[in-house]
């Protein structure tokens, strides 16, 4: 992988409105596995979300902050609509850039 980014983009089930204090992250079942799509940047999110109905539901968040909210057993797909999507675990995200 590349250098670890400071920020990632999440796809939310619904757009955050006003003073919302809850973010409801969208996940999908892929090959029988519940995975969370994440995106390397806003431009990538917009390009890959186009036509999905989730175009307005991107949330840029600091990776370290997001990692602090996780249970530890989540599975992710980085840039799932791209040419080279990557399946990642929480451990992979924590070690991103250290491999």
Rosetta silent file (secondary structure, phi, psi, omega in degrees, C-alpha in Angstrom):
SEQUENCE: XXXXXXXXXXXXXXXXXXXXXXXXXXXXXXXXXXXXXXXXXXXXXXXXXXXXXXXXXXXXXXXXXXXXXXXXXXXXXXXXXXXXXXXXXXXXXXXXXXX
SCORE:     score description
SCORE:     0.000 S_00000001
   1 L     0.000 -177.225 -178.514    0.000    0.000    0.000 S_00000001
   2 L   -99.457 -172.730  175.761    0.969    3.629    0.031 S_00000001
   3 L   -57.253  145.902 -179.277    1.704    6.056    2.824 S_00000001
   4 L   -69.732  125.905  179.644   -0.938    6.085    5.527 S_00000001
   5 L   -77.390  155.534  174.255   -3.386    8.925    4.986 S_00000001
   6 L   -77.973  -33.708 -176.975   -4.403   11.233    7.814 S_00000001
   7 E  -121.619  150.483  169.295   -7.999   11.282    6.524 S_00000001
   8 E  -131.454  171.109  176.344  -10.309    8.741    4.845 S_00000001
   9 E  -118.659  129.247  176.443  -13.843    9.048    3.478 S_00000001
  10 E  -100.593  152.919  172.293  -16.682    6.895    4.776 S_00000001
  11 E  -100.471  121.778 -178.986  -19.956    6.178    3.002 S_00000001
  12 E   -97.371  154.345  176.842  -22.880    6.860    5.321 S_00000001
  13 L   -64.750  -34.299  177.304  -26.359    5.343    5.181 S_00000001
  14 L  -145.094  154.903 -178.950  -27.744    8.867    5.233 S_00000001
  15 L   -65.704  139.023  176.376  -26.303   12.338    4.953 S_00000001
  16 L   -70.920  130.432 -178.552  -25.317   13.995    8.238 S_00000001
  17 L  -117.960  134.764  171.812  -27.698   16.858    8.949 S_00000001
  18 L    47.909 -117.043 -173.751  -27.156   19.859   11.221 S_00000001
  19 L   -98.223   24.497  178.769  -26.214   18.841   14.746 S_00000001
  20 L   -51.069  137.217  178.442  -26.340   15.052   14.208 S_00000001
  21 L  -112.211   -0.127 -178.990  -24.226   13.243   16.764 S_00000001
  22 L  -120.049  131.770  172.045  -24.545    9.792   15.209 S_00000001
  23 L  -111.614  125.371 -177.995  -22.881    8.622   12.032 S_00000001
  24 L  -105.828  100.656 -173.919  -24.420    5.517   10.539 S_00000001
  25 E   -77.086  134.373  178.789  -21.772    3.926    8.314 S_00000001
  26 L   -77.451  136.393  171.461  -22.962    1.987    5.258 S_00000001
  27 E  -128.752  164.393 -179.169  -21.801   -1.586    4.872 S_00000001
  28 E  -136.662  151.630  173.159  -22.430   -4.159    2.157 S_00000001
  29 E   -90.581  118.934  178.679  -22.428   -7.945    1.972 S_00000001
  30 E  -126.517  120.279 -177.480  -19.738   -9.011   -0.505 S_00000001
  31 L    51.985   40.761  177.776  -19.115  -12.727   -1.010 S_00000001
  32 L    77.874    5.682 -176.845  -21.024  -13.427    2.222 S_00000001
  33 E  -116.668  132.018  177.901  -18.879  -11.008    4.242 S_00000001
  34 E   -77.796  113.821 -176.559  -20.123   -7.737    5.808 S_00000001
  35 E  -124.890  150.920  178.984  -17.666   -5.078    4.608 S_00000001
  36 E  -107.427  120.142  176.106  -17.404   -1.316    5.045 S_00000001
  37 E   -75.353  135.050  173.182  -16.359    0.656    1.982 S_00000001
  38 E  -129.867  156.864 -173.495  -13.740    3.333    2.641 S_00000001
  39 E  -130.913  145.796 -174.656  -12.192    5.758    0.206 S_00000001
  40 L   -72.212  -24.109  178.808   -8.743    7.306    0.001 S_00000001
  41 L  -165.444  170.505 -176.336  -10.047   10.826   -0.656 S_00000001
  42 H   -63.453  -39.833 -179.529  -13.146   12.864   -1.486 S_00000001
  43 H   -62.965  -42.011  178.222  -12.513   12.859   -5.246 S_00000001
  44 H   -64.833  -43.276  177.282  -12.267    9.071   -5.286 S_00000001
  45 H   -57.802  -50.452 -177.323  -15.444    8.792   -3.218 S_00000001
  46 H   -59.425  -42.893 -179.439  -17.377   11.090   -5.559 S_00000001
  47 H   -65.987  -42.124 -175.464  -16.217    9.224   -8.662 S_00000001
  48 H   -82.186  -22.445  179.178  -16.968    5.781   -7.237 S_00000001
  49 H   -87.793  -11.183 -177.086  -20.288    6.746   -5.585 S_00000001
  50 L   -53.965  126.955  178.368  -21.677    8.349   -8.744 S_00000001
  51 L    81.955    2.367 -175.927  -25.060    6.847   -9.598 S_00000001
  52 L   -90.741  -16.238 -172.104  -25.239    4.817   -6.364 S_00000001
  53 L    89.561   -5.149 -179.817  -27.683    7.005   -4.448 S_00000001
  54 L  -109.267   11.278 -173.005  -24.962    7.651   -1.855 S_00000001
  55 L   -54.377  -33.250 -177.846  -23.262   10.541   -3.693 S_00000001
  56 L   -95.636    5.814 -172.136  -24.087   13.049   -0.930 S_00000001
  57 L  -106.835   26.105  177.142  -23.320   10.661    1.917 S_00000001
  58 E   -85.847  141.950  177.104  -19.541   10.897    2.099 S_00000001
  59 E  -132.384  116.099  175.553  -17.910   11.862    5.387 S_00000001
  60 E   -80.029  129.178 -175.108  -14.246   12.781    5.600 S_00000001
  61 E  -142.330  146.103  176.563  -12.886   11.636    8.966 S_00000001
  62 E   -65.646  130.416 -176.922   -9.454   11.386   10.577 S_00000001
  63 H   -58.500  -45.956 -178.510   -8.288    7.797   10.274 S_00000001
  64 H   -62.314  -39.349  177.539   -6.901    7.626   13.831 S_00000001
  65 H   -64.360  -46.258  179.745  -10.171    8.962   15.271 S_00000001
  66 H   -60.403  -42.524  178.663  -12.210    6.468   13.260 S_00000001
  67 H   -59.481  -33.114 -179.198   -9.959    3.611   14.393 S_00000001
  68 H   -69.956  -16.142 -178.304  -10.620    4.611   18.019 S_00000001
  69 H   -93.864   -9.831 -170.537  -14.369    4.023   17.466 S_00000001
  70 L   -85.347  156.675  176.475  -14.122    0.505   16.037 S_00000001
  71 L   -76.994  -32.771 -179.876  -14.732   -2.854   17.711 S_00000001
  72 L   114.573  -12.856 -178.301  -11.730   -4.437   16.020 S_00000001
  73 L  -108.126    7.819 -178.649  -13.442   -7.120   13.955 S_00000001
  74 L   -70.685  151.570  176.055  -14.609   -4.920   11.065 S_00000001
  75 E  -119.752  139.635 -176.470  -13.612   -5.648    7.468 S_00000001
  76 E  -124.442  158.318  167.018  -13.104   -2.865    4.927 S_00000001
  77 E  -126.896  118.609  179.209  -12.684   -2.475    1.200 S_00000001
  78 E   -82.389  126.139  178.942  -10.541    0.475    0.165 S_00000001
  79 L    49.773   61.429 -172.646  -11.775    2.191   -3.009 S_00000001
  80 L   -62.294  -23.333  179.846  -14.218   -0.635   -3.844 S_00000001
  81 L   -95.360    7.561 -178.047  -15.183    0.801   -7.241 S_00000001
  82 L   -88.828 -177.859 -179.545  -11.605    1.254   -8.381 S_00000001
  83 L   -72.943  -25.423 -176.136   -9.339   -0.893  -10.505 S_00000001
  84 L  -136.922   67.882  179.445   -7.526   -2.358   -7.493 S_00000001
  85 L   -64.664  147.530 -178.489   -9.813   -2.525   -4.424 S_00000001
  86 E  -119.702  128.359  173.170   -8.099   -3.703   -1.239 S_00000001
  87 E   -83.687  129.248 -176.018   -9.669   -5.842    1.506 S_00000001
  88 E  -134.207  149.333  171.876   -8.428   -4.599    4.880 S_00000001
  89 E  -102.445  174.318  174.993   -8.858   -5.448    8.539 S_00000001
  90 H   -59.948  -41.354  177.840   -8.654   -3.029   11.462 S_00000001
  91 H   -60.038  -40.397  176.855   -5.096   -4.268   12.010 S_00000001
  92 H   -60.804  -42.886  179.996   -4.244   -3.468    8.384 S_00000001
  93 H   -65.750  -39.519  179.530   -5.561    0.074    8.837 S_00000001
  94 H   -65.684  -33.803 -177.980   -3.608    0.550   12.061 S_00000001
  95 H   -96.444    2.367 -178.674   -0.402   -0.643   10.378 S_00000001
  96 L   -51.600  125.227 -179.621   -1.005    1.130    7.076 S_00000001
  97 L    91.386   -9.363  179.136    2.284    2.621    5.931 S_00000001
  98 L  -101.993    0.603 -176.646    4.370    0.488    8.305 S_00000001
  99 L   -79.786    0.000    0.000    4.582   -2.586    6.073 S_00000001
